[in-house]
């Protein structure tokens, strides 16, 4: 049996962890930073958070082509350099418009990094162990979902936004050093395969067979983005300041515990027996969050959200890796994250617009309703999962 824990797998997972930590550090504090530093309203604060993912979304239009025409390693380095340069400019942005521009460019670099690391892992993980391999790989980002928000909430309560921006830049510099030790095989494309990546044909940026599962992920991230962007403000609104970090710790802990089992079950049973229960548990988590009155209920909702989303995320990404031919894995993973980015970018913007009308509790109840609709969508698309 081929090895799973190779040097390349470990390094790529570490780079993914660093990139995800950078993202979550910023995602939790940018809405508050925009309100405190630029005196922005909630709609603008949501835009500041969500525009990052718009940049990532745009990157998906070129990331698949870059991965196909350039080496995986070169593409990864380009993404890291763009993200690092952007991070250094965060504290220098003089206006909210300039800050939005920096966020957009940073999102572009972030999207290239995610596409590159996911494609590398999809290429090096043995097919028979794709569920476990992609599951363990995603754990690197899951750990970041706990550490990033925890550190961000702690530092933001001290008003130390500049330190957060410096930490983010340092993390990306570490990632660049790690990539220097990465050694990957070179994929030689036939003339026909190389031609498929040229121009801006739909096939050069979208892998149609993975669209059903990618659309499901879009709806899931649209809802979860409302938690990342506004949970800290929600906990202040219900007189539980500082407890938002507890949510992310519990969320990450349950994913870390459950992810290996989910990957093993996927390799044995396939996606269908796991996706439907995962979505139902995720729906319950949003409903509980909308009714949250104390820290205990907050943690229970986090466990449900983490268990449900962790299962769906692991299964869908492993499905993409399993059904895609080797030379199209770059475009397939790009398609997957393109749809995830659509959801993640729309989520904060939609939430910021809805918040003045429905309040925090109504917002999370509505997001739970969106997840409930994905259960029906998954059943309709079950033959393609």
Residue pairs with C-beta under 8 A, 6 or more apart in sequence:
1 126
1 128
1 129
2 126
2 129
4 125
4 126
4 129
4 132
4 133
4 136
6 124
7 181
7 183
8 120
8 124
8 182
8 183
8 184
9 121
9 124
9 125
9 133
9 137
11 178
11 179
11 181
11 182
12 117
12 120
12 121
12 124
12 137
12 182
13 117
13 121
13 136
13 137
13 139
13 140
14 140
14 175
14 178
15 76
15 80
15 113
15 117
15 175
15 178
15 179
16 113
16 114
16 117
16 118
16 137
16 140
16 141
17 140
17 141
17 143
17 144
18 171
18 172
18 174
18 175
18 178
19 80
19 83
19 110
19 113
19 114
19 117
19 171
19 172
19 175
20 140
20 141
20 144
20 145
20 148
21 144
21 147
21 148
21 171
22 83
22 87
22 110
22 148
22 168
22 171
22 172
23 52
23 110
23 144
23 148
24 144
24 145
24 147
24 148
24 149
24 152
24 228
24 248
25 148
25 149
25 151
25 152
25 164
25 167
25 168
26 52
26 90
26 106
26 152
26 164
26 168
27 49
27 52
27 148
27 149
27 228
27 229
28 148
28 149
28 152
28 153
28 156
28 228
28 232
28 244
29 152
29 153
29 155
29 156
29 161
29 164
30 45
30 48
30 49
30 52
30 103
31 42
31 45
31 46
31 48
31 49
31 229
31 230
31 232
31 233
31 348
32 45
32 156
32 232
32 233
33 48
33 156
33 161
34 40
34 44
34 45
34 48
34 96
34 99
35 41
35 42
35 45
36 159
36 161
37 161
38 44
38 95
38 96
38 99
40 48
40 96
42 352
42 355
42 356
43 349
43 352
43 353
44 96
44 352
45 229
45 352
46 229
46 230
46 348
46 349
46 350
46 351
46 352
46 353
46 355
47 100
47 348
47 349
47 352
48 96
48 99
48 100
48 103
49 225
49 228
49 229
49 348
50 225
50 229
50 344
50 345
50 346
50 347
50 348
50 349
50 352
51 100
51 103
51 104
51 107
51 345
52 103
52 104
52 106
52 107
52 110
52 345
53 107
53 225
53 341
53 344
53 345
54 104
54 107
54 341
54 345
55 103
55 104
55 105
55 106
55 107
55 108
55 109
55 110
55 111
56 107
56 108
56 110
56 111
56 114
56 337
56 341
56 344
56 345
57 107
57 111
57 338
57 341
57 342
57 345
58 107
58 108
58 111
59 79
59 107
59 108
59 109
59 110
59 111
59 112
59 115
60 111
60 115
60 205
60 334
60 335
60 337
60 338
60 341
61 200
61 205
61 338
62 112
62 205
63 75
63 79
63 111
63 112
63 115
63 116
63 330
63 334
64 115
64 197
64 204
64 205
64 207
64 330
64 331
64 333
64 334
64 335
65 197
65 198
65 204
65 205
65 331
66 75
66 78
66 112
66 330
67 75
67 115
67 116
67 119
67 330
67 331
67 334
68 189
68 193
68 194
68 196
68 197
68 327
68 330
68 331
69 194
69 197
69 198
71 184
71 186
72 116
72 119
72 120
72 123
72 184
72 330
73 179
73 182
73 184
75 112
75 115
75 116
76 112
76 113
76 116
76 117
76 120
76 179
76 182
77 176
77 179
78 109
78 112
79 109
79 110
79 111
79 112
79 113
79 115
79 116
80 109
80 113
80 172
80 175
80 176
80 179
81 109
81 176
82 105
82 106
82 108
82 109
82 112
83 106
83 109
83 110
83 113
83 172
84 109
84 169
84 172
84 173
84 176
85 105
85 109
86 102
86 103
86 105
86 106
86 109
87 106
87 165
87 168
87 169
87 172
88 169
89 102
90 99
90 102
90 106
90 165
90 168
91 161
91 162
91 165
91 166
93 99
93 101
93 102
111 337
111 341
113 175
114 337
115 330
115 333
115 334
115 337
117 137
118 137
118 317
118 333
118 336
118 337
119 329
119 330
119 333
119 334
120 184
121 133
121 134
121 137
121 321
122 130
122 134
122 320
122 321
122 324
122 329
122 332
122 333
123 184
123 185
123 187
123 326
123 329
124 184
125 133
125 134
125 137
125 321
126 133
127 322
128 267
129 267
130 266
130 267
130 318
130 321
130 322
131 262
131 263
131 264
131 265
131 266
131 267
131 314
131 315
131 318
132 260
132 263
132 264
132 266
132 267
133 263
133 318
133 321
134 263
134 314
134 317
134 318
134 321
135 259
135 260
135 262
135 263
135 266
135 314
135 318
136 259
136 260
136 263
138 259
138 310
138 313
138 314
138 317
139 255
139 256
139 259
142 252
142 255
142 256
142 259
142 310
143 252
143 256
145 248
145 251
145 252
145 255
146 248
146 249
146 251
146 252
146 253
147 252
148 248
149 228
149 244
149 245
149 247
149 248
150 245
150 248
150 249
151 164
151 167
152 164
153 232
153 242
153 244
153 245
154 245
155 161
155 163
155 164
156 164
156 232
157 241
157 242
187 326
187 327
189 197
189 327
193 327
196 203
196 204
197 204
197 331
198 204
203 331
204 331
205 331
205 334
205 335
205 338
206 331
206 335
206 338
207 324
207 328
207 331
207 332
207 334
207 335
209 323
209 324
209 332
209 384
210 319
210 320
210 323
210 324
210 332
210 335
210 336
211 335
211 339
212 381
212 384
212 385
213 271
213 316
213 319
213 320
213 336
213 381
213 384
213 385
214 316
214 320
214 335
214 336
214 338
214 339
214 340
215 339
215 377
215 381
216 275
216 312
216 316
216 374
216 377
216 378
216 381
217 312
217 313
217 316
217 336
217 339
217 340
217 343
218 339
218 340
218 342
218 343
219 343
219 370
219 371
219 373
219 374
219 377
220 279
220 282
220 309
220 312
220 313
220 343
220 371
220 374
221 340
221 341
221 343
221 344
221 347
222 342
222 343
222 344
222 346
222 347
222 350
222 367
222 370
223 286
223 343
223 347
223 367
223 368
223 370
223 371
224 305
224 309
224 344
224 347
224 367
225 343
225 344
225 345
225 346
225 347
225 348
225 351
226 347
226 348
226 350
226 351
226 363
226 364
226 367
227 247
227 289
227 305
227 364
227 367
228 348
229 347
229 348
229 351
229 352
230 348
230 351
230 352
230 355
230 360
230 363
231 244
231 247
232 244
233 360
234 244
234 360
234 364
235 241
235 242
235 243
235 244
235 298
237 360
238 292
238 293
238 360
240 294
240 295
240 298
243 295
243 298
246 295
246 298
246 299
246 302
247 298
247 299
247 301
247 302
248 302
249 302
250 299
250 302
250 303
250 306
251 302
251 303
251 305
251 306
252 306
253 306
254 302
254 303
254 306
254 307
254 310
255 306
255 307
255 309
255 310
258 306
258 307
258 310
258 311
259 310
259 314
262 274
262 310
262 311
262 314
262 315
263 314
263 318
265 273
265 274
266 274
266 314
266 315
266 318
271 315
271 316
271 318
271 319
271 385
272 382
272 385
274 311
274 312
274 315
275 311
275 312
275 315
275 316
275 378
275 385
276 375
276 378
276 379
277 311
278 307
278 308
278 309
278 310
278 311
278 312
278 315
279 308
279 312
279 371
279 374
279 375
279 378
280 308
280 375
281 304
281 307
281 308
281 311
282 304
282 305
282 307
282 308
282 309
282 312
282 371
283 308
283 368
283 371
283 372
283 375
284 304
284 308
284 368
285 301
285 302
285 303
285 304
285 305
285 306
285 307
285 308
285 368
286 301
286 305
286 364
286 365
286 367
286 368
286 371
287 364
287 365
287 368
288 297
288 300
288 301
288 304
289 298
289 301
289 302
289 305
289 364
289 368
290 360
290 361
290 362
290 363
290 364
290 365
290 368
291 297
291 361
292 298
292 301
316 336
317 333
317 336
319 385
320 332
320 333
320 335
320 336
321 329
321 332
321 333
324 332
351 363
351 367
354 362
354 363
354 366
355 363
358 366
378 385
